[in-house]
């Protein structure tokens, strides 16, 4: 078994072959028009851009699971809180929003944090007999003061231009600045979860992350003063040109004509190439930094803790502290990807945060790509996203082919109507095949 694993991990051509297959798939999608591929570079580049963002998400999860064995079942929550950053940083301020209740909201948040800090101080300083009554008194008093400040502020903010805005708005800063801010938001949430759950058994972390993920999504859906809730925020600024502006540029129109294309088609391709350059640069930078850290003494320590926590703790390593460290770093990378995705979409819609898409699928990417291997996780992210998108069109074609010999009736109708769900079956089948024939992933850890 050890010899098999060593041969699997040390195969020198596996990663290049998978990368070549990926390139071939995207080229076929862009150039070949048939039942399997669209023959559109716009479609191919659109899939590639979301694949690159998914690869960043998979890289962050790989840091947590592949480096330290931490099971994060709330990936969707950290993506969502990272996606909040472009709304608060780059969207233009709402006239009257901050004046209606902004200072009061900030004061309420300060009171809430102060209540938690005072509770911790009371626990450590109060006499044992008075500890529980004192903590209850602090929590009750802090709660009522917080609600008195917060509720009045929320009502005032949501009443300000309610039909069009009803929220605080953003700061109007460059949108690229929101990407590291999204990472900081996710890191702060991860630090809070980790301080509570990482000192306990590993299954508590899975439960805590599952809960915090759903809480974050629920807050974004219901707190309209923050990001308009389910009313959505549109018009988030771009770091790349707008297609309509390119189409109105005479030089660009002439360039499109020289290349034998219309300006509308070329503008879409040009914008997607700009996004691909940005996302690819971020992904490569993260992989390089992750590889350097993994090969450093810190990385060797993390893998030692992952492989045997008891032995590492016996050698004086702070296991809980290192777990918290890598959990925060991995969540920050996931939050960065969430900010990138909202910037790419130009839309903040909390209802889009589906755990099947933003937790389960990211886990499939890491497992299929190869947990513990940064390049494997990234390749798995792009590959699985391509299959996820194409399964939506390939599934009905496959079901139609398989059911063609059947007579018309209820069974055939049911199968044809269920064809859109083939992508879930395809992902499950892909995962099972990889676990059976390459249990350590397509590009396993060395």
C-alpha positions in Angstrom: 0.0 0.0 0.0 2.8 2.4 0.9 4.5 1.7 -2.5 1.3 2.3 -4.3 0.7 5.6 -2.6 4.3 6.7 -3.2 4.0 5.9 -6.9 0.7 7.7 -7.1 2.0 10.8 -5.4 5.3 11.0 -7.4 3.9 10.5 -10.9 5.6 13.4 -12.8 3.1 13.7 -15.6 -0.2 13.7 -13.9 -0.6 17.4 -13.3 0.6 18.5 -16.8 -1.8 15.9 -18.4 -4.8 17.2 -16.4 -3.8 20.8 -17.2 -3.6 19.9 -20.9 -7.0 18.3 -20.8 -8.4 21.4 -19.2 -6.9 23.6 -21.9 -8.3 21.3 -24.6 -11.8 21.5 -23.1 -11.9 25.3 -23.0 -10.5 25.4 -26.6 -13.2 23.0 -27.8 -15.8 25.1 -26.0 -14.6 28.2 -27.7 -14.0 26.8 -31.2 -16.2 23.8 -31.8 -20.0 24.0 -32.3 -21.8 20.8 -31.9 -24.1 19.0 -29.4 -21.4 19.0 -26.8 -19.7 22.4 -27.1 -21.1 25.9 -27.9 -18.4 27.1 -30.2 -18.4 30.5 -28.4 -15.3 32.1 -26.8 -17.7 34.3 -24.7 -19.1 31.1 -23.1 -15.7 29.5 -22.7 -14.2 32.5 -21.0 -17.3 32.9 -18.7 -16.8 29.4 -17.5 -13.1 29.9 -17.1 -13.6 33.0 -14.9 -15.9 31.4 -12.5 -13.6 28.3 -12.6 -10.7 30.5 -11.5 -12.8 32.0 -8.6 -13.9 28.5 -7.6 -10.2 27.4 -7.6 -9.5 30.2 -5.1 -12.3 28.9 -2.9 -10.9 25.4 -3.2 -7.5 26.6 -2.3 -8.8 28.2 0.9 -10.6 25.0 1.9 -7.5 23.0 1.0 -5.5 25.0 3.5 -7.9 24.1 6.2 -8.5 20.4 5.3 -5.3 19.5 3.5 -2.9 21.3 5.8 -4.6 20.7 9.2 -7.5 18.3 8.8 -10.1 20.9 9.8 -13.6 20.1 8.5 -15.2 23.4 7.5 -18.9 22.7 6.6 -19.8 26.3 6.4 -17.9 27.4 3.3 -20.9 29.2 2.0 -21.0 31.6 5.0 -17.4 32.8 4.5 -18.1 33.3 0.8 -21.1 35.3 1.7 -19.5 37.5 4.2 -16.6 38.1 1.8 -19.1 39.1 -0.8 -20.5 41.8 1.5 -17.2 43.8 1.1 -17.7 45.2 -2.4 -21.2 46.5 -1.3 -19.8 48.3 1.7 -16.5 49.5 0.2 -17.1 50.2 -3.5 -20.8 51.1 -3.9 -21.6 54.8 -3.8 -23.0 56.2 -0.5 -26.7 56.5 -0.2 -27.9 60.1 0.3 -29.1 60.4 3.9 -28.4 56.8 4.8 -25.5 57.4 7.1 -27.1 60.4 8.7 -30.4 58.5 9.3 -28.8 56.0 11.7 -25.2 55.2 10.8 -23.6 56.5 14.0 -26.2 54.8 16.1 -25.6 51.5 14.4 -21.9 51.8 15.1 -22.6 52.7 18.7 -24.8 49.7 19.0 -22.1 47.4 17.6 -19.6 48.9 20.1 -22.1 48.3 22.9 -22.5 44.7 21.7 -18.8 44.0 21.6 -18.3 45.8 24.9 -20.9 43.6 26.5 -19.1 40.5 25.4 -15.8 41.8 26.6 -17.3 42.8 30.0 -18.9 39.3 30.3 -15.5 37.7 29.8 -13.9 40.1 32.3 -16.7 39.4 34.8 -16.2 35.6 34.4 -12.5 35.9 35.3 -12.7 38.6 38.0 -16.0 38.1 39.9 -16.1 36.0 43.0 -17.3 32.5 42.4 -20.6 32.9 44.3 -21.5 36.1 42.4 -20.2 35.0 39.0 -23.4 33.7 37.4 -25.7 36.6 38.6 -23.1 39.2 37.6 -22.8 37.7 34.1 -26.6 37.5 33.7 -26.9 41.2 34.8 -24.2 42.3 32.3 -25.8 40.3 29.4 -29.4 41.5 30.1 -28.4 45.1 30.5 -26.2 45.0 27.4 -28.9 43.4 25.4 -31.5 46.0 26.1 -29.1 48.9 25.5 -28.0 47.3 22.2 -31.5 46.7 21.0 -32.6 50.3 22.0 -29.8 51.8 19.9 -29.9 49.3 17.0 -33.6 49.0 16.4 -34.3 52.7 16.1 -31.3 53.1 13.8 -32.4 50.3 11.5 -35.9 51.7 11.2 -34.6 55.1 10.2 -32.1 53.7 7.7 -34.6 51.4 6.0 -37.1 54.3 5.8 -34.7 56.5 3.9 -35.5 56.2 0.1 -37.0 52.8 0.8 -38.1 52.1 -2.7 -34.7 52.5 -4.3 -32.2 52.0 -1.4 -33.2 51.7 2.2 -29.6 50.8 3.2 -26.4 52.5 4.3 -24.6 52.2 1.0 -20.9 52.0 0.5 -17.9 54.2 0.7 -17.3 54.7 -3.0 -13.8 53.4 -2.9 -12.0 51.4 -5.7 -13.5 48.0 -6.0 -10.2 46.1 -5.9 -9.8 47.5 -2.4 -12.8 45.5 -1.4 -11.1 42.2 -2.1 -8.7 42.2 0.8 -11.5 43.7 3.0 -13.6 40.7 2.1 -10.8 38.5 3.3 -10.6 40.4 6.5 -14.4 40.0 7.1 -14.1 36.3 6.6 -11.0 36.1 8.8 -12.8 37.9 11.6 -15.8 35.5 11.5 -13.4 32.5 11.4 -11.5 33.8 14.4 -14.8 34.0 16.4 -15.8 30.5 15.4 -12.4 29.1 16.0 -12.0 30.6 19.4 -15.1 28.8 20.5 -14.9 25.5 18.6 -11.3 24.6 17.9 -10.5 23.7 21.4 -13.2 21.0 21.4 -13.5 17.8 19.4 -13.3 18.1 15.6 -17.0 17.4 15.1 -17.9 20.5 17.1 -16.0 22.6 14.4 -18.1 21.0 11.7 -21.3 21.8 13.6 -20.2 25.4 14.4 -19.1 26.2 10.9 -22.4 24.8 9.5 -24.3 27.0 11.9 -22.3 30.1 11.3 -22.6 29.7 7.6 -26.4 29.6 7.7 -26.5 32.5 10.2 -24.4 34.7 7.9 -26.6 34.0 4.9 -29.8 34.6 7.0 -28.4 38.0 8.2 -27.7 39.0 4.6 -31.2 38.0 3.6 -33.0 39.8 6.4 -30.9 42.9 7.4 -32.0 45.3 4.6 -30.2 48.2 6.2 -26.9 46.5 5.5 -27.1 45.3 1.9 -30.8 45.5 1.0 -31.5 41.9 1.9 -33.4 40.0 -0.8 -34.0 43.2 -2.7 -30.4 42.8 -3.9 -27.7 45.4 -4.7 -27.0 46.0 -8.4 -24.5 48.2 -10.2 -21.4 47.1 -8.2 -18.4 48.9 -9.8 -16.1 46.9 -12.0 -12.3 46.8 -12.2 -12.5 46.3 -16.0 -14.2 48.3 -18.8 -17.9 48.0 -19.5 -18.9 46.4 -22.8 -21.1 49.4 -23.8 -18.2 51.8 -23.4 -16.0 49.6 -25.6 -18.7 49.4 -28.2 -18.9 53.2 -28.3 -15.2 53.6 -28.8 -14.4 54.1 -32.6 -10.9 52.6 -32.3 -12.3 49.5 -30.6 -15.1 49.2 -33.3 -12.4 49.5 -36.0 -10.2 46.8 -34.3 -13.2 44.5 -34.2 -13.9 45.0 -37.9 -10.2 44.3 -38.7 -10.5 41.0 -36.9 -13.7 40.1 -38.7 -15.9 40.4 -35.6 -18.6 42.7 -34.5 -17.9 45.1 -31.6 -20.5 43.5 -29.3 -18.9 40.0 -29.5 -15.4 41.3 -29.2 -16.3 43.6 -26.2 -17.6 40.6 -24.3 -14.5 38.6 -25.0 -12.2 41.5 -24.1 -14.0 42.1 -20.8 -13.8 38.4 -19.9 -10.1 38.3 -20.8 -9.5 41.2 -18.4 -11.3 39.4 -15.6 -9.4 36.2 -16.4 -6.1 38.1 -16.1 -7.1 39.5 -12.7 -8.4 36.3 -11.3 -5.5 34.3 -12.7 -3.0 36.6 -11.2 -4.7 36.4 -7.8 -4.8 32.6 -8.0 -1.1 32.2 -9.1 0.0 34.6 -6.3 -2.0 32.6 -3.7 -0.6 29.3 -4.9 3.0 30.6 -4.8 2.5 31.9 -1.3 0.8 28.7 -0.2 3.6 26.6 -1.7 6.3 28.7 0.0 4.5 28.4 3.4 3.9 24.7 3.0 7.6 24.0 2.3 8.7 26.2 5.3 9.2 24.9 8.9 5.7 26.3 9.6 4.2 24.1 6.8 6.0 21.0 8.1 4.8 21.7 11.6 1.2 22.0 10.3 1.4 18.6 8.5 2.9 17.0 11.6 0.0 18.3 13.6 -2.4 17.0 11.0 -0.9 13.6 10.9 -0.6 13.1 14.7 -1.9 15.8 17.1 -1.0 13.9 20.2 2.7 13.5 19.2 2.9 17.1 18.1 1.4 18.3 21.4 3.8 16.1 23.3 6.7 17.9 21.5 5.4 21.3 22.8 3.4 22.5 19.7 0.4 24.7 20.4 -2.1 22.5 18.4 -5.1 24.7 19.1 -3.3 27.9 18.3 -2.0 26.6 15.0 -5.4 25.2 14.1 -6.9 28.7 14.7 -4.2 30.2 12.6 -4.7 28.0 9.6 -8.5 28.2 10.0 -8.4 32.0 9.8 -6.0 32.0 6.9 -8.1 29.5 4.9 -11.3 31.4 5.6 -9.7 34.7 4.5 -8.8 33.1 1.1 -12.4 31.9 0.8 -13.7 35.4 1.7 -11.4 36.9 -0.9 -13.0 34.6 -3.5 -16.4 35.7 -2.3 -15.5 39.4 -2.9 -14.1 38.5 -6.4 -17.3 36.6 -7.3 -19.6 39.6 -6.4 -17.3 41.9 -8.3 -17.5 39.6 -11.3 -21.3 39.3 -11.1 -21.9 43.0 -10.4 -24.8 41.8 -8.2 -25.2 41.0 -4.5 -28.1 38.5 -4.2 -28.1 36.6 -0.9 -30.6 34.1 -2.2 -27.8 32.7 -4.5 -25.8 31.3 -1.6 -26.9 27.7 -1.8 -24.9 25.2 0.4 -25.0 22.6 -2.4 -23.1 25.0 -4.7 -20.9 26.8 -2.3 -20.1 24.1 0.3 -20.6 20.7 -1.2 -19.2 21.5 -4.7 -16.1 23.2 -3.2 -15.5 20.0 -1.2 -15.8 18.0 -4.3 -13.2 20.2 -6.0 -10.7 19.7 -3.2 -11.2 15.9 -2.9 -11.2 15.3 -6.7 -8.2 17.7 -7.2 -6.2 16.3 -4.3 -6.4 17.5 -0.7 -3.1 18.7 0.6 -1.8 19.7 -2.9 -2.4 23.4 -3.8 -2.0 22.8 -7.5 -4.4 19.9 -7.3 -7.0 21.8 -5.5 -6.8 24.6 -8.1 -7.0 22.2 -11.0 -9.9 20.4 -9.4 -11.7 23.7 -8.9 -11.5 24.6 -12.6 -12.3 21.1 -13.8 -15.2 20.5 -11.6 -16.7 23.9 -12.4 -16.4 23.1 -16.1 -18.2 19.8 -15.6 -20.8 21.4 -13.3 -21.7 23.9 -16.0 -21.7 21.5 -19.0 -23.6 18.8 -17.1 -26.6 21.2 -17.3 -26.7 20.8 -21.1 -25.1 17.4 -21.4 -27.5 15.8 -18.9 -30.7 16.4 -20.9 -28.9 15.2 -24.1 -27.8 12.0 -22.3 -31.3 11.4 -20.9 -32.9 12.0 -24.3 -30.5 9.5 -25.9 -31.1 6.9 -23.2 -34.9 7.2 -23.2 -35.3 7.3 -27.0 -36.1 3.6 -27.2 -38.8 3.9 -24.6 -42.5 4.5 -25.6 -44.1 7.7 -24.7 -45.6 7.6 -21.3 -45.3 8.6 -17.6 -41.8 7.0 -17.1 -40.2 8.7 -20.1 -41.8 12.0 -19.3 -40.6 11.8 -15.7 -37.0 11.0 -16.8 -37.0 13.9 -19.3 -38.3 16.3 -16.8 -35.7 15.2 -14.3 -32.8 15.8 -16.7 -31.9 19.2 -15.3 -30.9 17.5 -12.0 -28.3 15.4 -13.9 -25.6 17.8 -12.7 -26.0 16.5 -9.1 -25.8 12.9 -10.3 -22.8 13.8 -12.5 -20.9 15.4 -9.5 -21.7 12.4 -7.3 -20.6 10.0 -10.0 -17.4 11.9 -10.5 -16.6 11.9 -6.8 -17.2 8.2 -6.5 -15.0 7.4 -9.5 -12.2 9.4 -8.2 -12.5 8.0 -4.7 -12.4 4.5 -6.2 -9.6 4.8 -8.7 -7.6 7.8 -7.3 -8.5 8.0 -3.6 -5.9 10.7 -2.9 -7.2 12.9 -5.8 -6.1 13.5 -9.4 -3.0 15.4 -8.3 -2.2 13.9 -4.8 -0.1 15.4 -2.1 3.6 14.5 -2.4 
